[in-house]
């Protein structure tokens, strides 16, 4: 509802502006005003200013209802149009003798209207551009001083006894014959100097602290200000100049309107950089030519001044290309950062990468150096590592990072507004930066792998300690305690009851045998002794030979291993033995198979395959045994799988042997 009312107000104000413009044009025609009078009375200036403010204000108010800049511009534009229409009406009424009170009322609006424009509200609009708010509360004094200065100029103009272009008696109806003190005029004239500096400083502060969107919006205004200043250079220097050049002021509200509503329309950096490039180049060349001519005129006689001018022109023509290249380098560095010198930029960023591990900080310096909106670094599998800047949802380009031919990551950058592809210099810079980044990513991957290996080692060692603690505490502890108690009892009975002491010693002997068996079991659990005595092939065959005695049903187990069996590291042998043994145990416990085959195959890996011809389960889930198989393979960098096969059930494991040699 609020947006509807705001848009309705925009329509009403726009219609009012259209009517005022029409009134000014119609009554100028009826009054027979010449073009020179249009210019000298500032009528054409006020009309252009009014339309130049009302049009962007209408666009801002329609697409950004309630935006303060749009409201201020609308009032400013209507003020200038009131002055233009009032001036032409007064011209017509003075020719036809309309009543003096009506004329004086119109003079009041004539004097007050234009004061609301470029001298008052437009400056406040620039102070709160582009978001409609002050940069911070610290700028409130500047706002209040701007308001005081604007109100002083407006009120003093309608209370003074000034006339409409020296027509006797045609003064403001509110005039009290006030004469502005020279001191007050001087104070407020001096006040506008720091105020102008403060308005510009506010824009500079916003640019330095703003995000990419804010900077792009401000660049539109900066472009308009530069163009206006260049066109009115004479007026700023001498205090006077061609009136029509003041029309260039409308570029400011137009640029503000584009910045607020359509700041992404063009690559404003490209437009502004090229404007500065050729503007500065032309200024330097003209200044150089004028300086050379003046210098030659003082050094040579008047008869050869024409030759001096020709010599100055030759010098300027020779200097044009170096000056242009210098200006291009300066403007490119100001707007596009270090892309004009990719090697130097990459070297600086690469040095910071070597001195710190903060990838986000490196990306932020890269983004700042190249003046790009947003940059992201991810691993080869797409995991985000770091990013910098704020995305404007524009097109992006990916630059792959490679280390020794392997894809280790990707740098993704968002293009500047208006660009359709990554500039060659930007790509060269990112390519140079990509080398240290790829090395850093590879180092991060190695670090992560080492960390995971350490974690796995610590967890495995901890689990083994827990198992040993449990077996010693639950097995050997009670047995040894029993042996100690029986030995004490036997010692006490040696003199009184030899027979009872003998029985106790026999029990101690039996308990010690049990303890010895428990110790042997624990030792074999750490590493089966048959592996050291028989090797992997012999240990598997010995274990398989005992299967008929352990199985509740008849089952044939076959072992297939390569001959001769190559030397394997103790860790690989132990893992293979445990995996095959656990897989065979699962067959004995959970399968209805009559035949089972344990097969070993070696290339760059040790392949373990345990298959049976049992019936396939309809539903199953991995248990402790299968998880143990997978963990043993993964500890050495391998993999393991289990599940139904074509003719039954199958467990496979693959363990690398190059990194695990004996």
C-alpha positions as CSV (number, residue, x, y, z in Angstrom):
1,X,0.0,0.0,0.0
2,X,2.8,2.4,0.9
3,X,4.5,1.6,-2.5
4,X,1.2,2.4,-4.3
5,X,0.9,5.8,-2.6
6,X,4.5,6.6,-3.4
7,X,4.1,5.7,-7.0
8,X,0.8,7.7,-7.1
9,X,2.8,10.7,-5.8
10,X,5.4,10.2,-8.5
11,X,2.7,10.3,-11.1
12,X,1.2,13.5,-9.7
13,X,4.6,15.1,-9.4
14,X,5.6,14.1,-12.9
15,X,2.3,15.5,-14.3
16,X,3.0,18.7,-12.4
17,X,6.5,18.9,-13.9
18,X,5.0,18.4,-17.4
19,X,2.4,21.1,-16.9
20,X,5.1,23.6,-15.6
21,X,7.3,22.8,-18.6
22,X,4.4,23.4,-21.0
23,X,3.4,26.6,-19.2
24,X,7.0,27.9,-19.6
25,X,7.2,27.1,-23.3
26,X,3.7,28.3,-24.2
27,X,4.0,31.7,-22.4
28,X,7.5,32.2,-23.8
29,X,6.0,31.8,-27.3
30,X,3.1,34.1,-26.5
31,X,5.5,36.7,-25.1
32,X,7.7,36.5,-28.2
33,X,10.8,35.7,-26.2
34,X,13.9,35.4,-28.4
35,X,16.5,32.7,-28.0
36,X,19.0,35.2,-26.5
37,X,16.3,36.1,-23.9
38,X,15.8,32.4,-23.2
39,X,19.5,32.1,-22.4
40,X,20.1,35.4,-20.6
41,X,17.0,35.0,-18.3
42,X,18.2,31.4,-17.4
43,X,14.8,30.1,-18.6
44,X,16.3,27.4,-20.7
45,X,18.7,26.5,-17.9
46,X,15.9,26.1,-15.4
47,X,13.8,24.1,-17.8
48,X,16.7,21.7,-18.5
49,X,17.6,21.5,-14.8
50,X,14.0,20.9,-13.9
51,X,13.4,18.1,-16.4
52,X,16.9,16.7,-15.7
53,X,15.9,16.3,-12.0
54,X,12.3,15.2,-12.5
55,X,13.0,12.4,-14.9
56,X,15.5,10.5,-12.8
57,X,13.5,11.3,-9.7
58,X,10.4,9.7,-11.3
59,X,12.4,6.6,-12.3
60,X,13.9,6.3,-8.8
61,X,10.5,6.9,-7.2
62,X,8.8,4.3,-9.4
63,X,11.4,1.5,-9.0
64,X,12.6,2.5,-5.5
65,X,9.5,3.9,-3.8
66,X,10.3,6.2,-0.8
67,X,13.9,6.6,-1.7
68,X,15.1,9.9,-0.1
69,X,17.3,10.8,-3.1
70,X,14.3,10.5,-5.5
71,X,12.2,12.7,-3.2
72,X,14.9,15.4,-3.0
73,X,15.5,15.4,-6.7
74,X,11.7,15.7,-7.4
75,X,11.4,18.8,-5.2
76,X,14.5,20.2,-6.8
77,X,13.3,19.7,-10.3
78,X,9.8,21.1,-9.6
79,X,11.5,24.1,-8.0
80,X,13.5,24.9,-11.2
81,X,10.4,24.4,-13.3
82,X,8.4,26.7,-11.1
83,X,11.1,29.4,-11.6
84,X,11.0,28.8,-15.4
85,X,7.2,28.8,-15.7
86,X,7.0,31.8,-13.3
87,X,9.5,33.8,-15.3
88,X,7.7,33.3,-18.6
89,X,4.3,34.0,-17.0
90,X,5.7,37.3,-15.5
91,X,7.1,38.3,-18.8
92,X,3.7,37.8,-20.4
93,X,1.8,39.5,-17.5
94,X,4.1,42.5,-17.6
95,X,3.4,42.9,-21.3
96,X,-0.4,42.8,-20.7
97,X,-0.6,44.8,-17.4
98,X,-1.8,42.1,-15.0
99,X,-2.5,43.1,-11.3
100,X,0.7,43.9,-9.4
101,X,-0.1,41.7,-6.3
102,X,-0.5,38.7,-8.6
103,X,2.8,39.5,-10.3
104,X,4.6,40.0,-6.9
105,X,3.2,36.6,-5.7
106,X,4.7,35.0,-8.8
107,X,8.0,36.7,-8.1
108,X,8.1,35.1,-4.7
109,X,7.8,31.6,-6.3
110,X,10.3,32.7,-8.9
111,X,13.0,33.6,-6.4
112,X,12.4,30.6,-4.1
113,X,12.0,27.9,-6.7
114,X,15.4,27.6,-8.1
115,X,17.0,28.0,-4.6
116,X,15.5,24.6,-3.7
117,X,17.4,23.0,-6.6
118,X,21.1,23.0,-7.2
119,X,21.8,25.3,-4.3
120,X,20.0,23.3,-1.5
121,X,18.2,20.0,-1.8
122,X,20.5,18.6,-4.6
123,X,23.5,18.9,-2.3
124,X,21.6,17.0,0.5
125,X,20.8,14.3,-2.1
126,X,24.5,13.9,-2.9
127,X,25.3,13.7,0.8
128,X,22.9,10.7,1.3
129,X,23.6,9.1,-2.1
130,X,23.3,6.2,-2.9
131,X,21.3,4.5,-0.1
132,X,19.3,7.5,1.2
133,X,21.3,7.6,4.5
134,X,24.3,9.5,5.8
135,X,27.6,7.7,5.8
136,X,27.4,7.8,9.6
137,X,26.1,10.0,12.5
138,X,29.4,11.9,12.3
139,X,28.0,13.6,9.2
140,X,25.0,15.1,10.9
141,X,26.8,18.5,11.4
142,X,27.5,18.7,7.7
143,X,23.8,17.9,7.0
144,X,22.6,20.7,9.4
145,X,25.0,23.2,8.0
146,X,23.8,22.4,4.5
147,X,20.2,22.9,5.6
148,X,21.0,26.2,7.4
149,X,22.9,27.5,4.3
150,X,20.1,26.5,2.0
151,X,17.4,28.0,4.1
152,X,19.4,31.2,4.5
153,X,19.7,31.6,0.7
154,X,16.0,30.7,0.1
155,X,14.5,32.9,2.9
156,X,16.8,35.9,2.2
157,X,15.9,35.8,-1.5
158,X,12.1,36.1,-0.9
159,X,12.5,38.7,1.9
160,X,14.8,41.0,0.0
161,X,13.7,43.9,-2.2
162,X,15.2,42.5,-5.4
163,X,13.1,42.9,-8.6
164,X,12.3,40.7,-11.5
165,X,15.0,41.8,-14.1
166,X,14.9,45.4,-12.9
167,X,11.2,45.9,-13.3
168,X,10.3,48.7,-10.8
169,X,8.0,47.5,-8.0
170,X,7.9,43.9,-9.2
171,X,9.4,42.4,-6.0
172,X,8.5,39.5,-3.8
173,X,5.2,39.8,-2.0
174,X,6.9,38.7,1.2
175,X,9.7,41.4,0.9
176,X,10.4,43.4,4.1
177,X,13.0,45.5,2.4
178,X,15.8,43.4,4.0
179,X,19.3,44.1,2.8
180,X,21.6,41.2,3.3
181,X,24.6,42.3,5.3
182,X,27.9,42.0,3.5
183,X,29.3,40.1,6.5
184,X,26.5,37.5,6.4
185,X,27.0,37.1,2.6
186,X,30.7,36.7,3.2
187,X,30.2,34.1,6.0
188,X,27.9,32.0,4.0
189,X,30.0,32.3,0.8
190,X,33.0,31.0,2.9
191,X,30.7,28.3,4.4
192,X,30.1,26.8,1.0
193,X,33.8,26.1,0.5
194,X,34.2,23.6,3.4
195,X,30.7,22.2,2.6
196,X,31.7,21.5,-0.9
197,X,34.8,19.7,0.4
198,X,32.6,17.8,2.9
199,X,30.2,16.6,0.2
200,X,33.1,15.3,-1.9
201,X,34.7,13.8,1.2
202,X,31.5,11.9,2.0
203,X,31.5,10.4,-1.5
204,X,35.2,9.4,-1.0
205,X,34.5,7.8,2.4
206,X,31.6,5.8,0.9
207,X,33.8,4.6,-1.9
208,X,36.6,3.5,0.3
209,X,34.3,1.7,2.8
210,X,31.7,0.5,0.4
211,X,31.2,-2.9,-1.2
212,X,31.4,-3.5,-4.9
213,X,27.8,-2.4,-5.6
214,X,28.4,0.9,-3.7
215,X,31.6,1.6,-5.5
216,X,30.0,0.9,-8.9
217,X,27.2,3.3,-8.1
218,X,29.6,6.0,-7.0
219,X,31.6,5.7,-10.2
220,X,28.6,6.8,-12.2
221,X,28.4,10.0,-10.1
222,X,32.2,10.5,-10.3
223,X,32.0,10.2,-14.1
224,X,29.3,12.9,-14.2
225,X,31.2,15.2,-11.9
226,X,34.4,14.9,-13.9
227,X,32.5,15.7,-17.2
228,X,30.7,18.7,-15.6
229,X,33.9,20.1,-14.1
230,X,35.8,19.8,-17.3
231,X,33.1,21.5,-19.3
232,X,32.8,24.4,-16.8
233,X,36.5,24.8,-16.1
234,X,36.5,28.5,-17.1
235,X,33.5,29.2,-14.8
236,X,35.3,27.6,-11.8
237,X,38.5,29.6,-12.6
238,X,37.1,33.0,-13.6
239,X,33.7,33.0,-12.0
240,X,32.0,33.4,-15.4
241,X,31.5,31.4,-18.5
242,X,29.1,30.3,-21.2
243,X,25.6,29.9,-19.6
244,X,24.7,26.9,-21.8
245,X,27.6,24.9,-20.4
246,X,25.8,24.9,-17.1
247,X,23.4,22.5,-18.7
248,X,26.0,19.8,-18.1
249,X,24.9,19.8,-14.5
250,X,22.0,17.6,-15.4
251,X,24.5,14.8,-16.0
252,X,24.7,14.5,-12.2
253,X,21.0,13.7,-11.5
254,X,20.9,11.5,-14.6
255,X,24.0,9.6,-13.4
256,X,22.5,9.3,-9.9
257,X,19.3,7.9,-11.3
258,X,21.1,5.3,-13.4
259,X,23.3,4.4,-10.3
260,X,20.4,3.8,-8.1
261,X,18.1,1.9,-10.5
262,X,20.4,0.4,-13.1
263,X,24.0,0.6,-11.9
264,X,24.8,-2.6,-13.7
265,X,23.8,-1.3,-17.1
266,X,27.4,-0.9,-18.3
267,X,30.9,-1.6,-17.1
268,X,31.2,1.9,-15.5
269,X,34.9,1.3,-14.7
270,X,35.6,0.9,-18.5
271,X,33.6,4.0,-19.3
272,X,35.2,6.1,-16.5
273,X,38.7,4.8,-17.1
274,X,38.6,5.6,-20.8
275,X,37.1,9.1,-20.1
276,X,39.9,9.8,-17.7
277,X,42.5,8.3,-20.0
278,X,41.7,10.5,-23.0
279,X,40.7,13.5,-20.8
280,X,44.0,13.5,-18.9
281,X,46.0,12.8,-22.1
282,X,44.3,15.7,-23.9
283,X,44.8,18.0,-20.9
284,X,48.5,17.1,-20.6
285,X,49.1,17.5,-24.3
286,X,47.4,20.9,-24.4
287,X,49.2,22.1,-21.3
288,X,52.5,20.8,-22.8
289,X,51.9,22.6,-26.1
290,X,50.9,25.8,-24.4
291,X,53.9,25.7,-22.1
292,X,56.3,25.0,-25.0
293,X,54.8,27.8,-27.1
294,X,55.1,30.3,-24.2
295,X,58.6,29.2,-23.5
296,X,59.7,29.4,-27.1
297,X,58.0,32.9,-27.4
298,X,60.2,34.2,-24.6
299,X,63.4,32.7,-26.0
300,X,63.1,33.5,-29.8
301,X,62.4,36.8,-31.6
302,X,58.8,37.5,-32.8
303,X,59.8,36.9,-36.4
304,X,60.2,33.2,-35.8
305,X,57.2,32.6,-33.5
306,X,55.5,30.6,-36.2
307,X,58.5,28.3,-36.3
308,X,58.4,28.0,-32.5
309,X,54.8,26.9,-32.7
310,X,55.6,24.3,-35.3
311,X,58.5,23.1,-33.2
312,X,56.1,22.8,-30.2
313,X,53.7,20.9,-32.3
314,X,56.4,18.4,-33.3
315,X,57.5,17.9,-29.7
316,X,53.9,17.3,-28.7
317,X,53.3,14.8,-31.5
318,X,56.4,12.9,-30.4
319,X,55.4,12.9,-26.8
320,X,51.8,11.9,-27.5
321,X,52.3,8.1,-27.5
322,X,54.5,8.0,-24.3
323,X,52.0,10.3,-22.5
324,X,49.1,8.1,-23.7
325,X,50.8,4.9,-22.5
326,X,51.6,6.5,-19.1
327,X,48.0,7.7,-18.7
328,X,46.8,4.3,-19.7
329,X,49.0,2.6,-17.1
330,X,47.9,5.0,-14.4
331,X,44.1,4.7,-15.1
332,X,44.3,0.9,-15.5
333,X,46.0,0.6,-12.2
334,X,43.4,2.8,-10.6
335,X,40.4,0.9,-12.0
336,X,41.7,-2.6,-12.7
337,X,44.5,-2.9,-10.1
338,X,47.6,-4.9,-11.0
339,X,46.3,-6.6,-14.2
340,X,48.4,-4.3,-16.3
341,X,51.5,-6.0,-14.7
342,X,50.5,-9.6,-14.2
343,X,54.0,-10.8,-13.2
344,X,54.5,-8.2,-10.5
345,X,51.1,-8.7,-9.1
346,X,51.5,-12.5,-9.0
347,X,54.9,-12.1,-7.4
348,X,53.5,-9.9,-4.6
349,X,50.6,-12.2,-3.9
350,X,52.7,-15.3,-4.1
351,X,55.1,-13.9,-1.5
352,X,52.3,-13.3,0.9
353,X,51.1,-16.9,0.3
354,X,54.5,-18.2,1.4
355,X,54.4,-16.3,4.6
356,X,51.0,-17.2,5.8
357,X,48.4,-20.0,5.7
358,X,45.3,-17.8,5.4
359,X,43.9,-18.6,2.0
360,X,41.0,-16.3,2.5
361,X,43.4,-13.4,3.0
362,X,45.4,-14.3,-0.1
363,X,42.1,-14.4,-2.1
364,X,41.1,-11.0,-0.7
365,X,44.4,-9.5,-1.8
366,X,44.0,-11.1,-5.2
367,X,40.5,-9.7,-5.5
368,X,41.6,-6.2,-4.4
369,X,44.7,-6.3,-6.7
370,X,42.6,-7.1,-9.8
371,X,39.5,-5.1,-8.7
372,X,37.2,-8.1,-9.2
373,X,33.9,-8.5,-7.3
374,X,34.3,-12.0,-5.9
375,X,36.7,-14.9,-6.0
376,X,36.5,-18.5,-4.7
377,X,38.9,-21.3,-4.1
378,X,37.8,-25.0,-4.0
379,X,39.4,-28.4,-4.1
380,X,39.2,-30.8,-7.1
381,X,36.2,-32.5,-5.6
382,X,34.3,-29.2,-5.2
383,X,34.8,-28.6,-1.5
384,X,34.9,-24.9,-0.7
385,X,38.2,-23.8,0.9
386,X,38.0,-20.0,0.9
387,X,36.3,-17.0,-0.8
388,X,36.5,-13.2,-0.8
389,X,34.3,-10.4,-1.8
390,X,30.6,-10.1,-2.4
391,X,29.0,-11.9,-5.3
392,X,26.8,-9.7,-7.6
393,X,25.3,-12.8,-9.2
394,X,27.2,-12.0,-12.4
395,X,28.9,-14.4,-14.8
396,X,31.8,-16.4,-13.5
397,X,34.9,-18.0,-15.0
398,X,36.8,-21.0,-13.6
399,X,40.6,-21.3,-13.7
400,X,41.8,-24.8,-13.0
401,X,44.8,-25.4,-10.7
402,X,47.2,-28.2,-11.5
403,X,50.1,-29.7,-9.7
404,X,52.4,-32.0,-11.7
405,X,49.6,-32.6,-14.2
406,X,47.0,-33.4,-11.5
407,X,43.9,-31.3,-11.0
408,X,44.1,-30.2,-7.4
409,X,41.6,-27.3,-7.3
410,X,39.7,-24.5,-9.0
411,X,39.7,-20.7,-8.8
412,X,36.4,-19.2,-9.7
413,X,36.1,-15.4,-10.3
414,X,33.1,-13.2,-11.0
415,X,33.5,-10.9,-14.0
416,X,33.3,-7.2,-13.6
417,X,30.0,-5.8,-14.6
418,X,29.8,-5.4,-18.4
419,X,32.5,-8.0,-19.1
420,X,31.5,-11.1,-21.0
421,X,34.9,-12.9,-20.7
422,X,37.9,-12.8,-18.5
423,X,40.5,-10.3,-19.7
424,X,43.7,-11.8,-21.0
425,X,45.8,-9.9,-18.4
426,X,43.5,-11.1,-15.6
427,X,43.8,-14.7,-16.8
428,X,47.6,-14.3,-17.1
429,X,47.7,-13.0,-13.5
430,X,45.5,-15.8,-12.2
431,X,47.6,-18.3,-14.1
432,X,50.8,-17.1,-12.4
433,X,49.1,-16.9,-9.0
434,X,47.7,-20.4,-9.6
435,X,51.1,-22.0,-9.3
436,X,51.7,-21.2,-5.7
437,X,48.1,-21.8,-4.9
438,X,48.3,-25.3,-6.5
439,X,51.4,-26.0,-4.4
440,X,49.5,-24.8,-1.3
441,X,46.5,-27.0,-2.1
442,X,48.7,-30.0,-2.7
443,X,50.4,-29.3,0.7
444,X,47.0,-29.0,2.4
445,X,46.0,-32.4,0.9
446,X,49.2,-34.0,2.1
447,X,48.7,-32.4,5.5
448,X,45.1,-33.8,5.7
449,X,46.3,-37.2,4.7
450,X,49.0,-37.2,7.3
451,X,46.5,-36.0,9.9
452,X,44.0,-38.8,9.0
453,X,46.8,-41.3,9.1
454,X,47.9,-40.1,12.5
455,X,44.3,-40.3,13.7
456,X,43.9,-43.8,12.4
457,X,47.2,-44.9,14.0
458,X,46.2,-43.4,17.3
459,X,42.8,-45.0,17.2
460,X,44.2,-48.4,16.2
461,X,46.8,-48.2,19.0
462,X,44.2,-47.2,21.5
463,X,41.9,-50.0,20.4
464,X,44.8,-52.5,20.7
465,X,45.6,-51.2,24.1
466,X,42.0,-51.6,25.2
467,X,41.9,-55.2,23.9
468,X,45.2,-56.1,25.6
469,X,44.0,-54.5,28.8
470,X,40.7,-56.4,28.7
471,X,42.4,-59.7,28.0
472,X,45.1,-59.3,30.7
473,X,42.6,-58.0,33.2
474,X,39.9,-60.6,32.5
475,X,42.1,-63.6,31.7
476,X,45.6,-63.4,33.2
477,X,44.7,-61.3,36.2
478,X,42.3,-63.7,37.9
479,X,44.4,-66.8,36.9
480,X,47.6,-65.4,38.4
481,X,45.8,-64.3,41.5
482,X,44.4,-67.8,41.9
483,X,48.0,-69.2,41.4
484,X,49.3,-66.9,44.1
485,X,46.6,-67.9,46.6
486,X,47.0,-71.7,46.0
487,X,50.8,-71.4,46.3
488,X,50.4,-69.6,49.7
489,X,48.0,-72.3,50.8
490,X,50.4,-75.1,49.7
491,X,53.3,-73.4,51.5
492,X,51.2,-73.3,54.7
493,X,50.3,-77.0,54.5
494,X,53.8,-78.4,53.7
495,X,54.6,-79.3,57.3
496,X,51.1,-80.2,58.6
497,X,49.4,-81.8,55.6
498,X,51.7,-82.9,52.8
499,X,49.0,-84.6,50.8
500,X,46.8,-81.5,50.7
501,X,49.8,-79.4,49.8
502,X,50.6,-81.7,46.9
503,X,47.0,-81.4,45.6
504,X,47.3,-77.6,45.8
505,X,50.6,-77.7,43.9
506,X,49.0,-79.8,41.2
507,X,46.3,-77.2,40.9
508,X,48.9,-74.4,40.7
509,X,50.6,-76.4,37.9
510,X,47.3,-76.6,36.0
511,X,46.6,-72.9,36.5
512,X,50.1,-72.0,35.2
513,X,49.5,-74.1,32.1
514,X,46.3,-72.2,31.6
515,X,48.1,-68.9,32.0
516,X,50.7,-70.0,29.5
517,X,48.0,-70.8,27.0
518,X,46.4,-67.4,27.6
519,X,49.7,-65.6,27.1
520,X,50.3,-67.6,23.9
521,X,46.8,-66.6,22.8
522,X,47.5,-62.9,23.4
523,X,50.8,-63.1,21.6
524,X,49.3,-64.9,18.7
525,X,46.6,-62.3,18.7
526,X,49.2,-59.6,18.1
527,X,50.8,-61.6,15.3
528,X,50.2,-65.3,14.7
529,X,53.4,-67.2,15.1
530,X,52.7,-69.3,12.1
531,X,53.1,-66.2,9.9
532,X,56.7,-65.9,11.0
533,X,57.3,-69.7,10.8
534,X,55.3,-70.6,7.6
535,X,54.7,-67.3,5.8
536,X,51.3,-66.1,4.5
537,X,50.7,-69.1,2.2
538,X,51.6,-71.7,4.9
539,X,49.7,-69.9,7.7
540,X,46.5,-69.8,5.6
541,X,46.8,-73.5,4.6
542,X,47.4,-74.5,8.3
543,X,44.4,-72.5,9.4
544,X,42.3,-74.1,6.6
545,X,43.5,-77.6,7.6
546,X,41.9,-77.1,11.0
547,X,38.5,-76.0,9.5
548,X,37.0,-79.6,9.3
549,X,37.5,-80.0,13.1
550,X,35.9,-76.6,13.8
551,X,33.0,-76.7,11.4
552,X,29.7,-78.2,12.3
553,X,29.1,-79.3,8.7
554,X,31.3,-80.6,5.9
555,X,32.9,-77.8,3.8
556,X,35.7,-77.9,1.3
557,X,38.1,-74.9,1.5
558,X,40.6,-74.3,-1.3
559,X,43.6,-71.9,-1.1
560,X,45.0,-70.4,-4.3
561,X,48.2,-68.3,-4.0
562,X,50.9,-67.4,-6.5
563,X,54.1,-69.4,-6.6
564,X,56.6,-68.3,-5.7
565,X,55.1,-65.9,-3.1
566,X,56.8,-62.5,-3.3
567,X,58.1,-60.9,-0.1
568,X,55.5,-58.7,1.6
569,X,55.8,-56.4,4.5
570,X,54.7,-57.7,8.0
571,X,51.8,-55.3,8.0
572,X,50.5,-56.5,4.6
573,X,50.9,-60.1,5.6
574,X,49.1,-59.7,8.9
575,X,46.3,-57.7,7.3
576,X,45.8,-60.3,4.5
577,X,45.9,-63.1,7.0
578,X,43.3,-61.4,9.3
579,X,41.0,-60.5,6.4
580,X,41.1,-64.0,4.9
581,X,40.6,-65.6,8.3
582,X,37.7,-63.3,9.2
583,X,36.0,-63.9,5.8
584,X,36.3,-67.7,6.3
585,X,34.9,-67.4,9.8
586,X,31.8,-65.6,8.3
587,X,31.4,-68.4,5.8
588,X,31.5,-71.0,8.7
589,X,29.1,-69.1,10.9
590,X,26.6,-67.5,8.5
591,X,26.6,-69.4,5.2
592,X,25.2,-72.7,4.0
593,X,28.0,-73.1,1.6
594,X,29.7,-76.5,0.8
595,X,32.6,-75.0,-1.0
596,X,34.8,-72.0,-0.3
597,X,37.9,-70.6,-2.1
598,X,40.5,-68.2,-0.8
599,X,42.5,-66.6,-3.6
600,X,45.5,-64.3,-3.5
601,X,46.7,-62.3,-6.5
602,X,49.5,-59.8,-6.7
603,X,50.3,-56.9,-9.1
604,X,50.7,-53.4,-7.7
605,X,48.3,-54.5,-5.0
606,X,47.6,-57.6,-3.0
607,X,44.2,-58.8,-4.0
608,X,42.3,-61.1,-1.5
609,X,39.2,-62.9,-2.7
610,X,37.1,-65.2,-0.5
611,X,34.0,-66.6,-2.3
612,X,31.6,-69.4,-1.4
613,X,28.6,-71.1,-3.1
614,X,26.1,-70.4,-0.3
615,X,22.6,-69.2,-0.9
616,X,22.2,-65.4,-1.2
617,X,20.5,-63.7,1.8
618,X,17.4,-61.6,1.0
619,X,18.4,-59.0,3.6
620,X,21.7,-58.3,5.2
621,X,23.7,-55.6,6.8
622,X,27.4,-55.4,7.6
623,X,28.4,-56.8,11.0
624,X,31.4,-56.5,13.2
625,X,33.4,-58.9,11.1
626,X,32.9,-57.1,7.8
627,X,33.6,-53.7,9.4
628,X,36.8,-55.2,10.7
629,X,37.8,-56.4,7.3
630,X,37.2,-52.9,5.8
631,X,39.1,-51.2,8.6
632,X,42.2,-53.5,8.2
633,X,42.3,-52.8,4.4
634,X,41.8,-49.0,4.8
635,X,44.6,-48.8,7.5
636,X,47.1,-49.6,4.7
637,X,45.5,-47.4,2.1
638,X,43.4,-50.2,0.5
639,X,39.7,-51.0,0.1
640,X,37.4,-53.9,0.9
641,X,33.9,-54.9,-0.3
642,X,31.5,-57.7,0.6
643,X,28.1,-58.8,-0.8
644,X,26.2,-61.3,-2.9
645,X,27.9,-62.7,-6.0
646,X,26.7,-64.6,-9.0
647,X,27.1,-68.0,-7.3
648,X,26.9,-67.1,-3.7
649,X,28.8,-64.7,-1.4
650,X,32.1,-62.9,-2.0
651,X,34.5,-60.8,0.1
652,X,37.2,-58.9,-1.8
653,X,40.0,-56.7,-0.5
654,X,42.8,-54.8,-2.2
655,X,45.9,-53.6,-0.4
656,X,48.7,-51.5,-2.0
657,X,52.2,-53.1,-1.6
658,X,54.5,-50.4,-3.2
659,X,54.2,-48.2,-0.1
660,X,54.3,-51.2,2.2
661,X,57.3,-53.1,1.1
662,X,59.2,-55.5,3.4
